[in-house]
C-alpha cells in the first residue's frame, strides 16, 4: 500500500505569506486534490493535466462566490508554478441570472 501524497511537502518551496495564507493554500490544494482524485482517480499533482485544474475551477467551484473562486485560482497558480508549467486559467464568470458569460 502506498502512502497518500503529501501536499504540504509538495508546496513547501512555493508557499509564502502569513501562516493563515499558507494554511488556506494548503487547505484549498487538498480540496483540489480530493476533487480531482474522485473525478479522475489522479491523486498526485504530477499526473494532473491542465484540463483537470480547469474542470475544478469552472465546474467544481462555479457556484461559489467570486472571491472564493479567486482564492482557488491563486492556489492553482501556486500548484502550476510548483509543477513548472505555464498553464493559464480563465475562470468562467456568472451573470446575474446564474448563466456563464
VMD Tcl script that builds the backbone (N, CA, C; Angstrom):
set m [mol new atoms 303]
animate dup $m
set s [atomselect $m all]
$s set {name element resname resid chain x y z} {
  {N N UNK 1 A 0.849 -1.168 0.000}
  {CA C UNK 1 A 0.000 0.000 0.000}
  {C C UNK 1 A 0.899 1.239 0.000}
  {N N UNK 2 A 0.562 2.197 -0.830}
  {CA C UNK 2 A 1.383 3.406 -0.924}
  {C C UNK 2 A 0.874 4.475 0.041}
  {N N UNK 3 A 1.780 5.375 0.382}
  {CA C UNK 3 A 1.416 6.485 1.262}
  {C C UNK 3 A 0.599 7.503 0.492}
  {N N UNK 4 A -0.309 8.202 1.167}
  {CA C UNK 4 A -1.027 9.281 0.487}
  {C C UNK 4 A -0.062 10.408 0.130}
  {N N UNK 5 A -0.357 11.084 -0.955}
  {CA C UNK 5 A 0.502 12.162 -1.420}
  {C C UNK 5 A 0.512 13.297 -0.400}
  {N N UNK 6 A 1.683 13.804 -0.069}
  {CA C UNK 6 A 1.839 14.855 0.935}
  {C C UNK 6 A 1.832 16.224 0.256}
  {N N UNK 7 A 0.689 16.865 0.232}
  {CA C UNK 7 A 0.534 18.159 -0.431}
  {C C UNK 7 A 1.359 19.241 0.264}
  {N N UNK 8 A 1.473 19.153 1.575}
  {CA C UNK 8 A 2.256 20.157 2.315}
  {C C UNK 8 A 3.724 20.117 1.894}
  {N N UNK 9 A 4.268 18.945 1.778}
  {CA C UNK 9 A 5.649 18.795 1.335}
  {C C UNK 9 A 5.806 19.269 -0.116}
  {N N UNK 10 A 4.827 18.955 -0.949}
  {CA C UNK 10 A 4.863 19.346 -2.358}
  {C C UNK 10 A 4.914 20.863 -2.519}
  {N N UNK 11 A 4.134 21.588 -1.718}
  {CA C UNK 11 A 4.034 23.043 -1.859}
  {C C UNK 11 A 5.020 23.818 -0.985}
  {N N UNK 12 A 5.737 23.144 -0.148}
  {CA C UNK 12 A 6.599 23.813 0.825}
  {C C UNK 12 A 7.515 24.867 0.186}
  {N N UNK 13 A 8.086 24.593 -0.956}
  {CA C UNK 13 A 9.029 25.510 -1.585}
  {C C UNK 13 A 8.409 26.743 -2.213}
  {N N UNK 14 A 7.108 26.711 -2.488}
  {CA C UNK 14 A 6.474 27.854 -3.157}
  {C C UNK 14 A 5.511 28.618 -2.261}
  {N N UNK 15 A 5.245 28.114 -1.063}
  {CA C UNK 15 A 4.339 28.809 -0.149}
  {C C UNK 15 A 5.044 29.986 0.509}
  {N N UNK 16 A 4.368 31.106 0.532}
  {CA C UNK 16 A 4.896 32.279 1.225}
  {C C UNK 16 A 3.718 33.029 1.840}
  {N N UNK 17 A 4.026 34.050 2.586}
  {CA C UNK 17 A 2.977 34.845 3.218}
  {C C UNK 17 A 2.789 34.461 4.663}
  {N N UNK 18 A 1.710 34.944 5.218}
  {CA C UNK 18 A 1.419 34.696 6.628}
  {C C UNK 18 A 1.045 33.231 6.849}
  {N N UNK 19 A 1.024 32.847 8.102}
  {CA C UNK 19 A 0.649 31.483 8.464}
  {C C UNK 19 A -0.764 31.170 7.967}
  {N N UNK 20 A -1.678 32.110 8.132}
  {CA C UNK 20 A -3.067 31.897 7.704}
  {C C UNK 20 A -3.148 31.707 6.186}
  {N N UNK 21 A -2.364 32.483 5.437}
  {CA C UNK 21 A -2.364 32.364 3.981}
  {C C UNK 21 A -1.810 31.008 3.563}
  {N N UNK 22 A -0.739 30.576 4.174}
  {CA C UNK 22 A -0.157 29.267 3.844}
  {C C UNK 22 A -1.135 28.150 4.170}
  {N N UNK 23 A -1.806 28.257 5.303}
  {CA C UNK 23 A -2.792 27.238 5.684}
  {C C UNK 23 A -3.977 27.213 4.716}
  {N N UNK 24 A -4.406 28.389 4.264}
  {CA C UNK 24 A -5.510 28.453 3.297}
  {C C UNK 24 A -5.110 27.772 2.001}
  {N N UNK 25 A -3.898 28.066 1.511}
  {CA C UNK 25 A -3.434 27.429 0.275}
  {C C UNK 25 A -3.354 25.910 0.433}
  {N N UNK 26 A -2.867 25.441 1.563}
  {CA C UNK 26 A -2.794 24.002 1.797}
  {C C UNK 26 A -4.182 23.371 1.845}
  {N N UNK 27 A -5.089 24.007 2.550}
  {CA C UNK 27 A -6.454 23.501 2.658}
  {C C UNK 27 A -7.114 23.437 1.279}
  {N N UNK 28 A -6.924 24.499 0.484}
  {CA C UNK 28 A -7.530 24.525 -0.837}
  {C C UNK 28 A -6.852 23.546 -1.790}
  {N N UNK 29 A -5.539 23.395 -1.692}
  {CA C UNK 29 A -4.828 22.436 -2.538}
  {C C UNK 29 A -5.298 21.015 -2.240}
  {N N UNK 30 A -5.552 20.720 -0.980}
  {CA C UNK 30 A -6.059 19.397 -0.618}
  {C C UNK 30 A -7.479 19.192 -1.138}
  {N N UNK 31 A -8.288 20.250 -1.139}
  {CA C UNK 31 A -9.642 20.156 -1.692}
  {C C UNK 31 A -9.584 19.906 -3.199}
  {N N UNK 32 A -8.668 20.582 -3.883}
  {CA C UNK 32 A -8.483 20.371 -5.317}
  {C C UNK 32 A -8.036 18.933 -5.561}
  {N N UNK 33 A -7.075 18.479 -4.771}
  {CA C UNK 33 A -6.549 17.121 -4.903}
  {C C UNK 33 A -7.660 16.087 -4.708}
  {N N UNK 34 A -8.488 16.272 -3.705}
  {CA C UNK 34 A -9.574 15.336 -3.423}
  {C C UNK 34 A -10.579 15.291 -4.566}
  {N N UNK 35 A -10.966 16.461 -5.072}
  {CA C UNK 35 A -11.957 16.518 -6.151}
  {C C UNK 35 A -11.427 15.862 -7.421}
  {N N UNK 36 A -10.179 16.130 -7.764}
  {CA C UNK 36 A -9.601 15.539 -8.972}
  {C C UNK 36 A -9.424 14.031 -8.795}
  {N N UNK 37 A -9.046 13.606 -7.604}
  {CA C UNK 37 A -8.888 12.171 -7.345}
  {C C UNK 37 A -10.228 11.446 -7.455}
  {N N UNK 38 A -11.299 12.064 -6.975}
  {CA C UNK 38 A -12.622 11.444 -7.066}
  {C C UNK 38 A -13.117 11.381 -8.509}
  {N N UNK 39 A -12.835 12.427 -9.270}
  {CA C UNK 39 A -13.331 12.506 -10.650}
  {C C UNK 39 A -12.492 11.696 -11.622}
  {N N UNK 40 A -11.149 11.780 -11.498}
  {CA C UNK 40 A -10.256 11.152 -12.476}
  {C C UNK 40 A -9.302 10.123 -11.881}
  {N N UNK 41 A -9.409 9.840 -10.583}
  {CA C UNK 41 A -8.537 8.885 -9.916}
  {C C UNK 41 A -7.053 9.254 -10.091}
  {N N UNK 42 A -6.759 10.535 -10.006}
  {CA C UNK 42 A -5.378 11.028 -10.071}
  {C C UNK 42 A -5.128 11.878 -8.829}
  {N N UNK 43 A -4.543 11.265 -7.814}
  {CA C UNK 43 A -4.340 11.986 -6.563}
  {C C UNK 43 A -2.971 12.646 -6.481}
  {N N UNK 44 A -2.150 12.477 -7.489}
  {CA C UNK 44 A -0.797 13.020 -7.498}
  {C C UNK 44 A -0.732 14.195 -8.476}
  {N N UNK 45 A -0.375 15.389 -8.031}
  {CA C UNK 45 A -0.329 16.547 -8.936}
  {C C UNK 45 A 0.578 16.336 -10.154}
  {N N UNK 46 A 1.574 15.472 -10.030}
  {CA C UNK 46 A 2.446 15.222 -11.172}
  {C C UNK 46 A 1.698 14.534 -12.303}
  {N N UNK 47 A 0.566 13.916 -12.007}
  {CA C UNK 47 A -0.227 13.227 -13.027}
  {C C UNK 47 A -1.341 14.115 -13.588}
  {N N UNK 48 A -1.505 15.295 -13.035}
  {CA C UNK 48 A -2.580 16.174 -13.482}
  {C C UNK 48 A -2.242 16.809 -14.823}
  {N N UNK 49 A -3.309 17.125 -15.552}
  {CA C UNK 49 A -3.201 17.885 -16.786}
  {C C UNK 49 A -3.933 19.199 -16.573}
  {N N UNK 50 A -3.726 20.111 -17.496}
  {CA C UNK 50 A -4.376 21.416 -17.388}
  {C C UNK 50 A -5.888 21.270 -17.320}
  {N N UNK 51 A -6.445 20.315 -18.070}
  {CA C UNK 51 A -7.896 20.135 -18.079}
  {C C UNK 51 A -8.451 19.787 -16.699}
  {N N UNK 52 A -7.666 19.114 -15.873}
  {CA C UNK 52 A -8.143 18.746 -14.539}
  {C C UNK 52 A -8.337 19.986 -13.666}
  {N N UNK 53 A -7.371 20.884 -13.691}
  {CA C UNK 53 A -7.489 22.109 -12.895}
  {C C UNK 53 A -8.542 23.040 -13.479}
  {N N UNK 54 A -8.633 23.096 -14.811}
  {CA C UNK 54 A -9.670 23.926 -15.445}
  {C C UNK 54 A -11.057 23.404 -15.078}
  {N N UNK 55 A -11.218 22.076 -15.059}
  {CA C UNK 55 A -12.501 21.496 -14.657}
  {C C UNK 55 A -12.836 21.906 -13.225}
  {N N UNK 56 A -11.860 21.809 -12.333}
  {CA C UNK 56 A -12.119 22.152 -10.941}
  {C C UNK 56 A -12.599 23.589 -10.825}
  {N N UNK 57 A -11.918 24.490 -11.509}
  {CA C UNK 57 A -12.262 25.905 -11.408}
  {C C UNK 57 A -13.614 26.211 -12.047}
  {N N UNK 58 A -13.886 25.636 -13.201}
  {CA C UNK 58 A -15.082 26.007 -13.956}
  {C C UNK 58 A -16.319 25.172 -13.634}
  {N N UNK 59 A -16.139 24.019 -12.994}
  {CA C UNK 59 A -17.301 23.180 -12.708}
  {C C UNK 59 A -17.464 22.865 -11.229}
  {N N UNK 60 A -16.372 22.688 -10.545}
  {CA C UNK 60 A -16.475 22.274 -9.141}
  {C C UNK 60 A -16.752 23.455 -8.203}
  {N N UNK 61 A -16.173 24.607 -8.462}
  {CA C UNK 61 A -16.389 25.763 -7.589}
  {C C UNK 61 A -17.162 26.876 -8.293}
  {N N UNK 62 A -17.858 26.533 -9.376}
  {CA C UNK 62 A -18.546 27.576 -10.143}
  {C C UNK 62 A -19.722 28.204 -9.411}
  {N N UNK 63 A -20.274 27.540 -8.421}
  {CA C UNK 63 A -21.409 28.094 -7.686}
  {C C UNK 63 A -20.975 28.858 -6.438}
  {N N UNK 64 A -19.691 28.910 -6.191}
  {CA C UNK 64 A -19.180 29.642 -5.030}
  {C C UNK 64 A -19.063 31.132 -5.356}
  {N N UNK 65 A -18.848 31.914 -4.353}
  {CA C UNK 65 A -18.680 33.355 -4.526}
  {C C UNK 65 A -17.447 33.641 -5.378}
  {N N UNK 66 A -17.472 34.784 -6.045}
  {CA C UNK 66 A -16.351 35.161 -6.900}
  {C C UNK 66 A -15.049 35.235 -6.109}
  {N N UNK 67 A -15.124 35.696 -4.876}
  {CA C UNK 67 A -13.908 35.779 -4.056}
  {C C UNK 67 A -13.341 34.389 -3.773}
  {N N UNK 68 A -14.209 33.408 -3.550}
  {CA C UNK 68 A -13.757 32.042 -3.307}
  {C C UNK 68 A -13.077 31.487 -4.543}
  {N N UNK 69 A -13.690 31.699 -5.704}
  {CA C UNK 69 A -13.079 31.244 -6.957}
  {C C UNK 69 A -11.726 31.911 -7.155}
  {N N UNK 70 A -11.602 33.185 -6.799}
  {CA C UNK 70 A -10.331 33.899 -6.930}
  {C C UNK 70 A -9.253 33.268 -6.048}
  {N N UNK 71 A -9.598 32.941 -4.804}
  {CA C UNK 71 A -8.618 32.334 -3.906}
  {C C UNK 71 A -8.201 30.947 -4.387}
  {N N UNK 72 A -9.149 30.188 -4.942}
  {CA C UNK 72 A -8.790 28.896 -5.521}
  {C C UNK 72 A -7.887 29.090 -6.737}
  {N N UNK 73 A -8.139 30.134 -7.528}
  {CA C UNK 73 A -7.288 30.436 -8.673}
  {C C UNK 73 A -5.856 30.732 -8.218}
  {N N UNK 74 A -5.707 31.470 -7.125}
  {CA C UNK 74 A -4.375 31.749 -6.585}
  {C C UNK 74 A -3.669 30.454 -6.170}
  {N N UNK 75 A -4.392 29.558 -5.541}
  {CA C UNK 75 A -3.812 28.277 -5.149}
  {C C UNK 75 A -3.434 27.465 -6.380}
  {N N UNK 76 A -4.261 27.502 -7.403}
  {CA C UNK 76 A -3.950 26.789 -8.636}
  {C C UNK 76 A -2.706 27.362 -9.303}
  {N N UNK 77 A -2.512 28.656 -9.206}
  {CA C UNK 77 A -1.297 29.256 -9.756}
  {C C UNK 77 A -0.061 28.770 -9.000}
  {N N UNK 78 A -0.178 28.597 -7.683}
  {CA C UNK 78 A 0.930 28.028 -6.902}
  {C C UNK 78 A 1.224 26.588 -7.335}
  {N N UNK 79 A 0.175 25.801 -7.500}
  {CA C UNK 79 A 0.352 24.418 -7.943}
  {C C UNK 79 A 1.026 24.368 -9.308}
  {N N UNK 80 A 0.568 25.221 -10.210}
  {CA C UNK 80 A 1.132 25.273 -11.558}
  {C C UNK 80 A 2.599 25.683 -11.509}
  {N N UNK 81 A 2.913 26.662 -10.688}
  {CA C UNK 81 A 4.294 27.107 -10.533}
  {C C UNK 81 A 5.170 25.972 -10.003}
  {N N UNK 82 A 4.672 25.268 -9.008}
  {CA C UNK 82 A 5.423 24.157 -8.419}
  {C C UNK 82 A 5.642 23.041 -9.424}
  {N N UNK 83 A 4.666 22.813 -10.311}
  {CA C UNK 83 A 4.800 21.787 -11.337}
  {C C UNK 83 A 5.719 22.225 -12.477}
  {N N UNK 84 A 6.035 23.515 -12.512}
  {CA C UNK 84 A 6.901 24.028 -13.570}
  {C C UNK 84 A 6.184 24.176 -14.896}
  {N N UNK 85 A 4.875 24.371 -14.852}
  {CA C UNK 85 A 4.063 24.508 -16.065}
  {C C UNK 85 A 3.722 25.974 -16.288}
  {N N UNK 86 A 3.343 26.292 -17.512}
  {CA C UNK 86 A 2.958 27.666 -17.847}
  {C C UNK 86 A 1.461 27.740 -18.150}
  {N N UNK 87 A 0.683 26.910 -17.487}
  {CA C UNK 87 A -0.759 26.867 -17.724}
  {C C UNK 87 A -1.420 28.159 -17.273}
  {N N UNK 88 A -2.379 28.612 -18.061}
  {CA C UNK 88 A -3.187 29.781 -17.731}
  {C C UNK 88 A -4.634 29.325 -17.564}
  {N N UNK 89 A -5.339 29.914 -16.645}
  {CA C UNK 89 A -6.726 29.545 -16.398}
  {C C UNK 89 A -7.604 30.771 -16.547}
  {N N UNK 90 A -8.722 30.573 -17.206}
  {CA C UNK 90 A -9.681 31.644 -17.419}
  {C C UNK 90 A -11.001 31.223 -16.788}
  {N N UNK 91 A -11.243 31.629 -15.561}
  {CA C UNK 91 A -12.489 31.214 -14.906}
  {C C UNK 91 A -13.699 31.799 -15.609}
  {N N UNK 92 A -14.701 30.963 -15.793}
  {CA C UNK 92 A -15.952 31.433 -16.388}
  {C C UNK 92 A -16.701 32.255 -15.349}
  {N N UNK 93 A -17.195 33.369 -15.764}
  {CA C UNK 93 A -17.931 34.241 -14.837}
  {C C UNK 93 A -19.434 34.043 -15.042}
  {N N UNK 94 A -20.164 34.152 -13.940}
  {CA C UNK 94 A -21.609 34.024 -13.997}
  {C C UNK 94 A -22.239 35.411 -14.068}
  {N N UNK 95 A -23.286 35.503 -14.839}
  {CA C UNK 95 A -24.038 36.761 -14.890}
  {C C UNK 95 A -25.010 36.786 -13.723}
  {N N UNK 96 A -25.806 37.839 -13.651}
  {CA C UNK 96 A -26.768 37.975 -12.554}
  {C C UNK 96 A -27.793 36.830 -12.526}
  {N N UNK 97 A -28.124 36.278 -13.695}
  {CA C UNK 97 A -29.122 35.216 -13.738}
  {C C UNK 97 A -28.522 33.827 -13.526}
  {N N UNK 98 A -27.210 33.762 -13.240}
  {CA C UNK 98 A -26.574 32.486 -12.952}
  {C C UNK 98 A -25.949 31.815 -14.151}
  {N N UNK 99 A -26.099 32.396 -15.317}
  {CA C UNK 99 A -25.519 31.803 -16.516}
  {C C UNK 99 A -24.098 32.324 -16.718}
  {N N UNK 100 A -23.300 31.530 -17.406}
  {CA C UNK 100 A -21.927 31.919 -17.665}
  {C C UNK 100 A -21.877 32.950 -18.778}
  {N N UNK 101 A -20.984 33.920 -18.618}
  {CA C UNK 101 A -20.797 34.959 -19.627}
  {C C UNK 101 A -19.709 34.529 -20.607}
}
mol reanalyze $m
mol bondsrecalc $m
mol representation Tube
mol addrep $m
